[in-house]
Amino acid sequence: MFMLIRLLSCGLSLFIVSIVTAPLSAQQARDVEQDNPQIRVEQVATGLGVPWGMAFLAADRLLLTERSGTVRLLDLENGSSVSLSGAPEVVAEGQGGMLDVAIGPNYAAEGWIYFTYSKPSESEAATTLARARLAANHLLDWEDLLVTDSATGGRRHFGSRIAFDDRGHVFFGVGDRGERDMAQDLSNHVGTIMRLNLDGTVPTDNPFVGIDNARDEIWSYGHRNPQGLLFDRVTGRLWSIEHGPRGGDEINLIIEGRNYGWPVISHGKEYWGPVSIGEGTSKPGMEAPRKVYIPSIAPGSLIIYRDDAFPRWRGNLFAGALKLRHLNRITFSDSGQVTGEERILEDLGERIRALAQGPEGWIYFSTDSGRILRIRPRQ
């Protein structure tokens, strides 16, 4: 009866919102069986599309992007989600669609939320960095900050995750778009990680500013397909994890102006046979990865854990694995050298896509089967 009165008093628009809401009551948030005795896994929501990106607006509100093009706001108290209006058209084909979402460091003062997505053109699609504000259930003031020069006829290797440093910059990456050699060509944005000011302008101290036949936005290049990107405010390091070919996934420590080698150097093999790619696994003037996955895990995201809920994990990297279906925990030394790895939640059998550290210090993750789950300490 309460719902009927609410609909009649508020009109058709709220009725439309109600039918796109996927309720999951707080009592239905349930434990998920898994083998690790030290952690508890809970299902927060289900029945979604492919939740590609996640970002906390508040302790009880989680923004989600679905690759199909939908942006949702999930209420963690009762499990309901509402689709937001105002999102742009996306090319939701192959690996394209609505990609990452991140709350800007200027959110409290200016309200900006940042997105990456595959923007359509006449016959192609390009990874695009954008921002918008949120009012009620509407995205307002949508602004494309950079439509990258990365359009190809393919529908793969769009990237793309977002990270912010502590100096007023935003980073995001784009893959090689299926055109390998373009990742070594600085005259386009293919296979690069880029750095912009928060308003989309180019920082004057970017490494290729003023260099002929090079794009000013580029921070590093020679990347195959960055699927995780984070800035660690404790150490000031920028990390990426990216898809390689068979046996060639990489974790890289990103340094301005450096060449990360694809496709000249790689630890991977061709998909059509056991044939090495490029000139070898290393070459002077090209950065070697800090970790290589053989076989490939197919990474989906990357975070660094900085909280006290899991003291043993503090300072560790976490990556979601799509192909090998687990949560990958990586330890490293003070100098940034990888020292170890643990594979968690293999028994779930889920393609783990996005990761986020919650305000309470728990780890939230999405799966390609349309679920949002969280890891909390077992007490």
MARDO-990625 format. One record per residue: x, y, z of N, C-alpha, C, O in turn. Coordinates in steps of 0.2 Angstrom, whole numbers, plus 5000, padded with zeros to 4 digits. Each point is the difference from the previous one (the first is absolute). Layout:
// MARDO-990625
XYZXYZXYZXYZ ...
// end
This chain:
// MARDO-990625
500449945000499650065000500450065000499950054997 500749955007500450065000500350014993500050064998 500249894999500350014993499550034995500150044996 499249945005499550024995499950085001499950034996 500049995011499950075001500650044998499950054997 500749925003500650044998500050014993500250054997 499649904999500050004993499450054997500250044996 499349965008499450044998500250085001499850044996 500549975009500250075002500650034996500050065000 500449894998500650034997500050004992500450034997 499149935001499950004992500449954997500349955003 499750054990500349954996500749995000500349945000 500150125001500749995000500349965006500449964998 499350045007500249955006499849934998500349965003 499150034994499849944998500649964996500149955000 500150094995500649984996500649985003500349954999 499950095006500549995004499949935004500549965001 498950035002499949955004500149934996500249955003 499650054991500049944996500749984998500249944998 500350115002500749984998500449995007500649994999 499150025007500349985006500049935001499549964999 501150015003500149935002500049995007500650015003 498949985001500050005007500449935003499949954997 500550065008500349945003500050035008500450045001 499249935003499950035006500649995005500449954998 499750095007500649995004500049935003500549975001 498950005000500049935003500249954995500249945002 499850084991500249954995500750004999500349964996 500150095006500750014999500349945004499949995006 500349964990500249935004500749984999500350034995 499949935009500649975000500149954993499549974998 501150044999500149954995500549955002500550025003 499449924995500449955002500750004996500050014994 500549985010500750004997500549975005499849995006 500849994992500449965004500550045005500349965004 499850104995500550045004499750015007499550035001 500849945004499750005007500150075003499750025006 500750024991500250075004499650054997500050065003 499649934992499650064998499249984999499949945000 499750115000499349984999499850044993500250064999 499449914997499850034993499350005000499649965002 500150104997499350025000499850024993500450044997 499049945001499750034994499650065001499650005005 500650054992499650075001499550014996499450025001 500749964992499550014995500149954994500549985000 499050014997500049954994499550024995499650055001 500449924993499650014995500250074996499550024996 501150005004500250054996500349984993500049944999 500250114997500349984994500749985001500249965005 500350074991500749995002500350065004500150054996 499949955010500250065004500850014999500449975003 499750084993500750014997500450045005500649995002 499150065001500350055005499650015006499450005000 501050025006499650015006500450065004500650004999 499050045004500350065004499550025005499450004999 500950015007499650015006499850085000500550045000 498949985000499750075001500050015007500250065003 499649895001499950015008500149935002500149954997 499950045010500149945003499549954998500149945000 499350084998499449964999499850004992499449984999 501050064997499750014993500649994996500650025000 499349934995500549984995499850014993499549984998 500950064998499950014993500349944996500549975002 499150014993500249944996499950024993499550034998 500949954998500050004993499949934997500349955002 499250044993499949944997500250014993499950054997 500549905000500350014993499450014995500250034995 499249955006499550024995499850075000499750024995 500650025009499950075000499650035006499950075000 499949895004499650035006500450025006500649975001 499350085002500350025006499549995006499450034999 500849945006499549995006500350025006500650015001 498950015004500150025007499849945004499349995000 501149985004499849945004500050025007500550035003 498949965000499950015008500349945003499649955000 500950065004500349945004499649985006500149955003 499550104999499649985006499449954998499949965004 499850054990499449954999500149974993499649964998 501050054999500149964994499750024994500049974994 499650095006499750024994500450044996500550035002 499449974991500450044995499550044996499549974998 500750095000499650044995500550024994500650025001 499149974993500450034994499950075000499550035001 501150004997500150075000499950034993500249974995 499450085004499950034993500650054999500450025004 499749994989500550054998500749974998500450044998 499649895002500649974997500050014993499550004997 501150005000500050014992499949934997500049955003 499950054990500049944996500749975000500550045000 499649905001500649964999500049954995499549984998 501150005000500149944995500149945005500549985002 498949984999500149945005500049944996499649964999 501050044997500249944996500749985002500450045001 499749894998500649975002500250025007499649995005 501050054996500250025006499850075002500350035005 499350004990499950075001499350015004499749955002 500250115001499450015003500150065005500550045000 499149965005500150055006500549965004499949955002 500750095000500649965003500050035007499649985004 500950064998500250015007499650065002499750044997 500249965010499850065004500450015006500249965003 499950114998500550025006499750065002499850054997 500249965010499850065003500650055000500649985003 499450084994500550045000500250035007499650015004 501150014996500250035007499650075000500150035006 499650004989499650065000499349995001499650044999 500249905003499349985001499750045006499450034999 500949985006499750035006499950074998499550035002 500950014995500050074998499650014994499650055000 500449914995499750014993499649954998499650014995 500449935008499549954998500249964994499549964997 501150035001500249974994500149925001500449985005 499349984991500149934999500349994993499750034995 500849935005500349984994499949934997499849965004 500150044989499849944997500549994994500350054997 499849895001500349984993499449964997499749965003 500350044990499549974996500250004993500550044998 499349914998500150004993499550044996499449985000 500850074998499650054996499949994993500549994996 498950005001499949994993500150064996500050055001 500349934993500050054994499749964994499649965001 500550074993499649974995500149924999499549974999 501150015002500149934999500449965005500249954999 500150095005500549985005499850025007499550025001 501049975004499950025007500650025003500549974998 499550085006500650025004499950005007499550035002 501049955002500050015007500050075002500450044997 499249985007499950075002500050015007499649965004 500750094999500050025007499450065000500150054997 499549945008499450055001499950015008500349975004 499350084997499850025007499350025000499850034995 499949965011499350035001499950015007500449985004 499050054997499850015007499449965001499649984995 500250005012499449965001499550055004500250035005 499249974993499550035004499449955000499749994995 500149995011499549955001500249944996500549975001 499150014994500149944996500250024993499949964995 500450105004500250034993500750025000500350035005 500149954989500650024999500050074996499750004995 500650055008499950074996500750024998500549985003 499550074993500650034997500549964998500650005001 499249944995500449964997500550034996499850044995 500949955005500550034997500549954998500349975004 499850024989500649964998500650045000500150054997 500449935007500650045001500549984995500450044998 499649905000500549984994499749944997499949945002 499950074991499849944996500749984997500350044995 500049915007500749984998500049984992499549984997 501150035000500149994994500249925000500649984999 498949985001500149935001499549964996499949945001 499750094995499549964997500349964994500450024996 499349915004500249964995499449964998499450015003 500649944993499449974998499949945004499549975000 501050015005499949955005499650025006499850055001 500049905002499550015006500449975006499749965005 501050044996500349985006500650055002500150044996 500149945010500650045003499850075001500450044998 499049985005499950075001500350025007500050065001 500349905003500250025007499349995004499649964998 500350085007500350065002499850015007499450015002 501150005002499950025007500250075002500450034996 499450005009500150075002500450005007499949965004 500650094996500350015007500250075000500150044996 499949985011500250075001500650015005500149955004 500450094994500550015005499850055005499550025001 501050015003499950045005500250084998500150045004 500049974990500250064997499550034995500250054996 499249925004499550034996500049984993499850034995 500449905004500049974993499649945000499949975005 499850014989499649944999500449964994500250034995 499949915007500349954995499549954997499549985004 500650004990499649954997500349974995500550034997 499349905001500449974995499649974994499350005001 501049994994499649974994500549954997500650005000 499149944998500349954997500350014993499950054997 500349905000500350004993499550004995500150014994 499249985008499550004995500049944995499750014994 500749945007500149954995500550024995500149964995 500250105005500550024995500750005004500250065002 500249894998500649995004500550064999500250035005 500049984989500550054999499950075002500450045001 498949984999499850065002500250025007500150065002 500049895003500250015007500750035000500250025006 500249984989500750035000500050074996500550034999 498949994999499950064996499850065005499449995001 501050055000499750065005499650054997499750045003 500249954990499550054997499349995001499650034998 500249915006499349995001500049985008500549995003 498949994999500049985007499949935001499949975006 500249994989499949925001500649985004500650014999 499249945006500549975004500450045005500649995001 499050065001500350055005499650015006499549985001 500950045004499750035006500150085000500550024999 498950015002500050084999499950035007499849975005 500550094995499950045006499750074998500350044996 499249985008499750074998499950035007500049975005 499950104995499750035005499349985001499749974996 500050055010499349975002499550034995499449984999 500750084998499650034996500149984992499650034996 500849925003500249984994500550034996500249984994 500150085008500550034997500749965001500049955004 500550064992500649975000500550035005500150064999 500249905006500550035004500650024996500249964996 500150105005500650024996500649965001500450004996 499649965010500649965001499949934998500449955002 499150034994500049934997500649994996500350054997 499949895003500749984997500050024992500650014998 498949994998500050014993499750064998499950014994 500050045010499850064998500550044996500650005002 499250024992500450044996500449964995500450034997 499649905004500449964995499649994994499449985000 500950034994499749994994499749924999500449965002 499050044995499749934999499949965006500149945000 499850095006499849975006499550035003499950065000 499649905003499450035003500250035007500349965004 499550104998500250035006499749965006500250015006 499249964993499749965006500349945003499949985005 500649994991500349945001500550005006500450055000 499549915005500549995005500449945000500650015001 499249934996500449954998499749964994499450014999 501049954998499749974994500349934999500449975005 499449994990500249934999499649955004500349955003 499150074999499549965004499649964995499750024995 500149915007499649964996499250025002499650014995 500349985011499350025002499950005008499949965003 500250104999500050025007499349985003499550044998 500449925007499449985003499950025007499549995003 501150035000500050035007500550055000500550004997 499350055007500550065001499850035007499550015002 501150005002499950035006500650055002500549984998 499350075006500650045002500049995008499550015003 501049975000500149995007500350065003500550024999 499050025005500250065003500649995005500350055002 499749895001500649995005500750004997500450045003 499649934991500750004997500150054994500550014998 498950015000500150044994500149964993500150034995 499749915006500149964994499449994996499449995003 500750004990499449994996500149934997500549984997 499049975004500049944998499549984995499550035000 500749924995499549984995500049925000500649975001 498950004997500049934998499650004994499550034999 500849934996499850004993500049934997500449965002 499150034994499949944996500649994995500250054996 500149895004500549994995499749944996499449995001 500949994994499849944996500149945004500150015006 499949934992500049945004500650005004500650004997 499450005010500550005004500450075001500650005002 499150054996500350075000499750055004500250064999 499449925006499750065004500550035004500549965002 499550105000500550045003499850055006499450034999 501049975006499950065005500650044998500649985000 499250094999500650054999499950055005499550035002 501150005000500150065003500150054995500550004996 499050055004500050054995500450065001499950035005 500649984991500450065001499950054994500049974994 500050095007499950054994500549994995500650005000 499150004994500450004993500349944998500349994995 499549955009500449944999499649964995499450014999 500949944997499849964995499949935003500549975002 498950004998499949945003500049944995499949945002 500350074992500349954996499549974995500249974995 499150035006499649964996500050034993499950075000 500149904994500149925000500749984999500149944997 500450115004500749984999500249955005500449954998 499550055008500149955005499449985003499550045001 500549895001499449975003500249935003500549974997 499250015008500149935003499449964997500049945002 499650084994499449964997500249974994500550014996 499049955002500149964993499450024996499550025002 500549964992499550014995499449965002500149945002 499350084997499449965001500049944995499749955002 500550064992500049944995500549955001500049954996 500550065008500549955001500550025005500050065002 500549895000500550025005500650044997500649975000 499250094998500550044997500150065004499550045001 501149985000500150065004499950064996500050004994 499850065010499850064996500650055001500350015006 499850034989500550055000500749975000500249954997 500350095006500749995000500349965006500649985000 499050015005500249965006499650035006499550044999 500749955007499750025006500350065003499750035005 500850004992500350065003500450034994500349974995 499850105006500450034995500250075003499650035004 501149994995500250075003499550054998499850014994 500050045011499650054999499349995001499550044999 500349895002499349995001499949975007500549965003 499050055001499949995007499849925000499549984997 500849995008499849935001499450005005500050045005 499649914995499450005005500349985007500549965000 499150065005500249975007499749935001500349975005 499250014991499849935001499749984993499750044997 500449905002499749974994499649945002500249965004 499250034993499649945001500049954994499850024995 500549925007500049954995499749945003500449975005 499050004993499650034995499650065002500150025006 499650014989499750065002499449995004499649955000 500350105005499450005004499450044997499450005002 500850054993499550044997499750055006499549995002 500950065000499950055005499450044998499950024995 499750005011499450054998500150065004499650054998 500849965007500150065004500649995005500349955000 499850115003500650005005499850055005499850064999 500349925008500050055005500649985005500349955000 499850105004500549995006499650015006499650045001 500549915004499650005006500450045005500649995002 499050065001500350045005499550015005499750055001 500249905004499650015005500149955005500549965000 499250035006500149965006499649945001500149965004 499350044992499649945000500449934999499849955003 500650054992500449954999500850025001500350014995 499949995011500750025001500649964996500450034998 499549915001500449964996500150024993500549994996 499050045001499950024993500250084999500050024994 500250015011500150075000500650024995500549975001 499450074994500550014995500149964994500450004996 499149955004500149954995499550024994499650045000 500649944994499650014994499549944999500249955002 499350074995499549954999499750014992499950064998 500149894999499750004993499549954999500049945003 499450074994499549954998500349974994500350024995 499549915005500249964994499449974996499549985003 500550034991499449994996500149924997499549965001 501050034996500149934997500149955005499749955000 500850065005500149955005499650015006500149965005 499450094995499550005005500250005007499849955004 500550104999500250005007500250085001500050044996 500149975011500350065002500749995001500249965004 500250084993500750005000500350055005499950064999 500549915006500350055005500850004999500349944999 499950125000500850004998500350045006499850065002 500849925000500450035005500650034997500249974995 500150085007500650034997500450045005499750015006 500950004993500550035005499950075000499750034996 500750005008500050085001500250034993499950054999 500649914998500250034993499649994994500150024995 499349945007499549994994500149944996499849994995 500649965008500149944997499549955002499949995007 499849974989499549955002500349945003500549984998 499350005008500349955004499549945001500349955002 499150054997499649955001499350014997499850054998 499849895002499350004997499649955003500349945002 499150074999499549965003499450004996499850054998 499849895001499450004996499549985004499949955003 499650104998499449995005499449994996499950034994 499649945009499349994997500049964993499650014996 500949955003500049964994499449955000499749994995 500049995011499549965000499350034998499549964999 500550115001499450034998499849994992499550004998 501149994998499949994993499750064997499750004994 500450065008499750064997500650054997500650005002 499250034992500450044997500050075004499550035000 501049995003500050065005500250064996500650004997 499050055002500150054996500350065004500650024999 498950025004500250065004500249995007499749955003 500750095000500250005007499950075003500150054997 499749955010500050065003500149995008499749955002 500750095001500050005007499550045003499950064999 499749915006499450035003500350055005500549995003 499050055000500250055005500249965007500350035004 499449914996500149965007500649964999500249965005 500250044989500649964999499849944997500549964999 498950024999499949944997500150004992500050064998 500149894999500150004993499449984996499749945001 500150104995499449994996500249984993500550024997 499149935000500249984993499449984996499549985002 500550044991499549984996500249944995500649994999 498949974999500149954996499750004993499450045000 500849934995499750014993499349965000499650014996 500249955010499449975000499550055003499449985001 500850085000499550055003499950015007499550025003 501049965001500050005007500550055003500550024997 499350015009500450045004500149965007499549995003 501150004998500249965006500550045004500350054998 499849945009500550035004500349955004499749955002 501050065000500449965004500050045007500250065000 499749915005500050035007500449955005500049944998 500350085007500349965005499549955003499450015001 500849935000499649955003500150015008500649995002 498950025001500150025007499649955005500050005006 
// end
